Amino acid sequence: MVATLTDGKTFAKCKVTITDENDYKYRLILKDKGTSAYSINKPSEFLSARAIERRRKRNIPIDGTDLPISPDYIKAIKQVGGVIVAQSKWLNTVSVNTSDQFLVDKYKALPFVKDVILVWEGPRLTSPPAKYTDAPQPGSNQTANTPLDYGAATANISTSNGQALHNKGFKGAGIDIAVIDEGFINLKTNPAFNNVSIKGAKSFVYESPDPYAIDNHGVWVTSCMAVNKPGTYVGTAPEANYWLFHTEDASTEYPIEEDYWVNAIEYADSVGVDIVNSSLTYTNGYYLTEARYKFEDMDGKTAMATRAANIAFNKGIFIVCCAGNEQQWVGTPADSPDVLTVGAVNYTGIIVPISSFGITVDGRVKPDIVAVGIGAGVINPMGVSEERMGTSYSSPIMCGLAACLWQAYPKLTNRDLLAVLRKSANKYNNPVMPYGYGLADMQKAMDFAKTISDAK
């Protein structure tokens, strides 16, 4: 067994023994995306109305990065063999699963392929993954505009003065939040979530197509924002809408998880998500030694997930990410200059020793801010409150408050929102590691946001 703290969480993992019965996943890096079957003049063919509206509202052009990879390229890859398990129109990559290692040379021989990289190896499936059919859950999660009894989530809210937003009626209504995480086991049948608005759920992990079938982590994380049970537990954005995306293979640690993560954030963009929470980061924990990141890679522009996060930000999405629990430099995508990276403190504002921090290799402050991450109240898969530790919970606590702030001041751009939250923190004028800019205050954030909004 191998203990790890990668991805802002702790879990045990069994290393895979490589045998002739293994499958392999390869990332094909393309020279370009080829001639698309779509046109930027007809965006409704590949983007939702909500995604198009976000671009229009923020004056963001629809460009070539929005176009899917050429179907001719996809067809040629399929003809070589293997099953396509992920693809990125932003980074021009296609990831395939195969039991035949000799296909690598054939992939490399394709005229549009620049390189082929091994990103996973593990036991072969005995049968194809089962199909999953999603069903949205309409929400009935509105609350009265009166002071709330937050129950087990009281410290989560009060430490960042989040009640200042809620008391004015801003609880995330109209904001779509995507949670990119591990699985969300039984969340759909969990009574604590029965009034949460869930627009959709999807697994991007090839071997685990049902996002509700495995793992607790996504349940804990989502509860920090979404649960709305006054007197028992109220999250930081109880009236928001949620998309639940499973990208993490908790049984192993391979780079394919970044392919899945990128797939998920591109999908989030296409359906019009406003905010993404990622309580996952990637550093040097991969089983493949050559794939492990170094500190020098965390420059805000090199790692795969970071590059995708930067593109998502440029398309108007606000991204919140945990700092990680490695007690060292932050990983990807937390190293992005466009990501609000959140470290962990207790309810008195004292840092949690495991919380990762910068300065980054290019001299930037990370984490950006901190929020409760020790003794953080969560709801577990049985619908019962408990306390957890880690930046995995600091991130959604702050993500939900960011959603409420954006609801209050919709004229703000995502860049404005990032600046306001940093500026509201108690160490903004003198950032210090490992706190970054410190503990955000939502009343101060509202004051700064109002000034910017009134000037627009």
N, C-alpha and C positions, 0 to 999 in steps of 0.2 A: 504494500500500500504506500502511496505517496501523498503526504499532506501538502497542501498548497494554499496560498492566500491570493492567488491570481483572481481577477475579475471582481474584486471588492467583496469577496465572500470566502468562507472556508468550507472545504469538502474533501472527502477521501476519494482517491482514484486508483484504479488498478492499471498498471502498465500492460500493454497488449503484447502478447507473444506472437511474433511474426511467423506464419506458417504458409504452406502452399494454399491454404484455404482462406487467405486474406483478400480483402478488396483494397483498392487504392483510390484516392481522390487527387486529381491534378488540376492546377489552375493554369488555364491557357491565357497568356497575356497577348492580346491582339495588337496588331500594328495600327488599326483603326477600326471603326465600326461598320465600314462598308456603306453601300448604298441602301438607305433605309426605305422601307415600304411606306413610311409615313412622311408627313410634311409639317414643318413648324407652323404653317398657315392653317392647319386643321388640328389644333391641339386636343380637341375633344375626342379624337380617336385613340389617344394614349395617355391623357390626363383627365382626372375627374373635374367636374365643374368647380368644386371647392378648391382644387389645386390651381386651376386657372384663375379663379377669383383672388387667391392669395397673391399671385404674381401681379395681377392687375392693380390690386390695392396698394402694393408696395413698389409699383413701377419696376418690376423685374421682368426682363424680356424672356420669352420662350426661345431657346437656342438649340444648337446641335446636341448638347449634352442631354437634352430631354428626349431625344429620339432613340427608340430601341435599336439594338444591334441588328444588322442586316439578317433577314431570314435565310438568305443564301449562305451566310457564314454558319448559322445554326444548323442548317441542313447538311452542310459539308462535314461539320463536326460529328453529327449523329451518324453519318454514313461511315465514318472511321470506326465508330463503336463507342460503347459506354453510355451512361445515362447522365444527362445534364442535370446537376443538382443546384446550381446557382449561376447567375450571370449579372454583370454590372454594366449598364449603359453609360455610367459616369466614368468608370475606370477602364472600360473596354476589356473585361475579363469574362471568361466562361469557365466554370468548374465542372468537372465530369467525374463520375464514379465508374470504376472498371475493375475487373478481376485480372485483366491482361496488361502486365507491365510493358509488353512489347508494343503497345499502341502509342507509347510516348514518341517514338521516332516518326510514326505516321502523323501524329498531331503536329510535330515540329515541321513536317514536310508541307503542311498546308501553307499556301503562299501568304496568307493574312496573319499567321501566327508568329509572334516575335520570340516567345519563350514559353517553356512548360515547366512548372514547379510542382513538386510533390507537396501536398498540404494535409494529407491524412492517410493512415493505414490502420486497418483493423479487421476483425473477424467478418467474414462474408455473411450477408443475410441469407437465410435459408429460403425466404420467399420475399417477393416485392412488398414494400411498405403498404399498409392498408390506406385506403382513401379516407379523408376527413371532410365532412360537410359542415360548414360554419353556419351559425344562426345568430344574428344580432340579438341583443337584449335591450329593449327599450327601457329607459330610466324613469324612475319616479322619485328623484332624489332632491327635489327642491326643499329648502328649509325656510322657516320664518326669519325675518330680519331682526332677530333679537339675540342677545348674547347666548352662545351655545354652551352646553355642558359637554366638553370634549372627552370625558371619561379617561380611558387609558392613554389617549393621545394628547393630554393637556400639555405636558412638557414639550412635545414636538412643536406645538403651535406657539406657546407663550415665549419660548426661548428666543424666537425670531420676531416676536410681537405680531404674529400672524393674525391674531384676533382683531387687529386694527382694520384689516381688509374685510374680514367676515362681518364685523359689526356694521359695516356700511353696505352690506349686501353683496359683496364681491366674493363669490365662492367657486368661480371657474365656469359659470354658465356660458355656453357658446364656444368654449375652447376645446379643441380636439387634442388629446395627449396620447402619444404612442409610448408604450412601455416595451423596450427591447431588453429581453431578459432570458433567464432559464424558463422552465415550464411553469404552468399555472394550475397545478393539480387541483381538481375538483372546485375551482373557483366559481364556475358557472352554477354549481349546486350548493355552494357555501351560503348559508343564510345571511351572513354578514354583508354579502355582495348582492343580495336579491333586488335592491333598488338602484344599483349602479347602471349608468348608461354605457353599454358595451357595444360599440359600432361594429366590431369585428375582431376575430382572433385567428392567428395563422402561425403555423410552425414552418420554419425554413430549414429545419434539420432533416436531412434525407431519411434517416432511420426512425424518426419520431414524428409522424405527421400530425398527431393530435396534440394541440397546445395545452390541453387540459388533462393530459394523461400522466405526466410525471413532474416531479420536483416542487419543493416548497417555496423556493426563493422568489419566484415571480409573484406569488401570493402575498408574501410578506411585503415586498416592495410596493405593489399596487395598493395594498391596504393603506399605506402611509398617506396616499392622496385621495383614494376613491371612496372608502367606506363612509357611510353616512347614517350612523345610529346614535343620535343624541342621547347622552347619559351613559352610553357604553363606549363608543369610539366614533370620532369624527375626524376624517382626514383633512389634508390641507386644501384640496380642491374637490369637495364632495359633489359639486354640481356640474363638473366637467364631463365630457364624453371620452371614452377610452377605446384604444386599439391595443390588443395584446399580441406581441410578437415573440415567439420562442426561437432563439438563435443559438443557444448554448448547449453543447453536448457535455453534460456534467460527468460522464464516465471517462472522458479523455481530455487532453489538452493539446489540440492541433490547430494550425493556422486556418483550417477550413472554417473555423468559427468566425473569423473576420469576414470571409466570403459571405457567410450567412448574415452577419451583422450589416454589411454593406447592402445586401439584397433587401433587408428589412427597412433600412432607412430610405432606400429608393422607393420602396413600396409605400412607406409612410408619406413621402412627398407626393406620390401619384394619387393618393386618396385624399390629399388636402390637409394632412395633419399640421397643427400649429406648433406644437412643442413635443420634443422627444426626451424621455428619460432613459439613460443607460446606466444601470448599476453593474456594469461590466467594464473592465479594462483589460488590456493585454500588454504584458511586458516580456519577461524572460523565462516564462514557465512552460513553454512548448516542449513536447517530447522530442521533436526534431531539433537537434542542437543548432543546425545551420539557420533555423527559422527564428531563433530567439532574438528579441530586440536588445540593443545596447542603449545605454544612456544617450549616446550621440544621435540615435535615431529619433529621440523624442524632441524634435525641433519644431513641431507644429505643422509639418508639411510632408513628411516622409512616409510614415506608417500608413498602411492601407485604410484602416478605419478612420484615421485622422483626415486623410485626403477626402474621403467620402463625407465626413462631418463638415469639412470646410465648404464643400460644394452644396450640401444641404443648407448650410447657413446662408450662402449666397442666393439661395432660392427662397429665403424668407423664413426658414424654420429656426426656432430657438431650441438649443440643445443643452441639456443639463446632464452631467456625468459625475459619478463618484470618483474621488481621488485615488481610491484603491487602499488596500490594507497591507501593503508590502513594507511599510516603514522605510521607504526609499523613494526614488523618483516616481512621478506619476507616469502612467502608461498611456497607450492609445485607446480611445480618442481624447482622453482627458488632457493631453498635451496641446491640443489645438488652441490657438489664440481666440477662436470664435466659439469655444465651448465654455459654459459656466461650470467649472470644476469645484466640487464641494467636498471639503474635509469634515471630520467628525469631532464634535465636542460633547461634553456632558451638559446637563441642564443649567449648570452655573457658568458655562462658557469655557471650561478647561479642556484642552485638546486631549483626544484619545491617543494613547501612545502608538497605536498601529497605523494611524492616519498618514498616508503618503503625502509627500510635498516636494516642491522645487527647491531652488530656482531651476528653470529649464536650461537646456544647453545653450539656447540663444538669449538667456538673460531675463525671461519673463517670470512673473509671480504665479505660482501654482501651489496650493489650490487658490481659486479666486476668493471664495468665502467659505465659511463653515456653518454647520447646523447640527442639531442633535444627532448623535450617532452612537452613544452609549446609553443604555437604558431607554432606547427608542421603543416606544410602544408600537406594536404591530398586531395584525390579526392573522392567526395561523390557519392552515387548511381545514381545521375543525370548527372554525368560526369563533375561536376563543382568543382573547388578548394575551400577549406575552411581551417580554422585553428582549430586544436583540442588540448586538453591538456590531458596528462597522459603517464604513462610508456608504455602503449599499442603501442605507436608510436615510442618511443625511441628504443624499441626492434627491430622492422623491419628495421628501419633506419640503425641500426648497423648490423643486420643480412645481409642485402644486401651488405654492405661494406665488411663483412667477406667473402661473396661469391666471390667478386671481388679479394680480397687478395688471396684466395685459388686458383682462376683461375691463378693468376700471379705466384704463387709458389706452384704448385701441389705436390711437393715432401713432403710438410709439412704434418704431421699427424694432426688429430683433436686436439690432446693434444698440439702439437706445436702451432697450430693456437690460442688456448686458451691462452697460455703463451705469445705469441707475442702481442696479443691485450691488455692484461693486462699491459705488460711491456711498451707499447707505450703511456700509459695514463700519464697525467701530475702530478699525485700524487702517482705514483707507489712506490717511495722510502719512502713515508710517508703517507700511506692510512689514510683517515679520513672520519668518518661518517658525513653526509649521502652520500658522493661522492664515497666511496670505493676507487678504484685506480684512479678514476678521468676521465677526458675527453680524449678519445683515439685520436691519431693523425695518420692518414693513411700513411703519408710519413715516420714517425718513424717506423710504423709497417712494411712497405716495407723494410726498412733498416734492421730491426731485422730479418725479414723473409728471406732476401737474405743471411744473414750470416749463418743461420741454413741450408738453402737449399744448399748453396755451399759446406757445410761440409758433406752432405749426399752422 
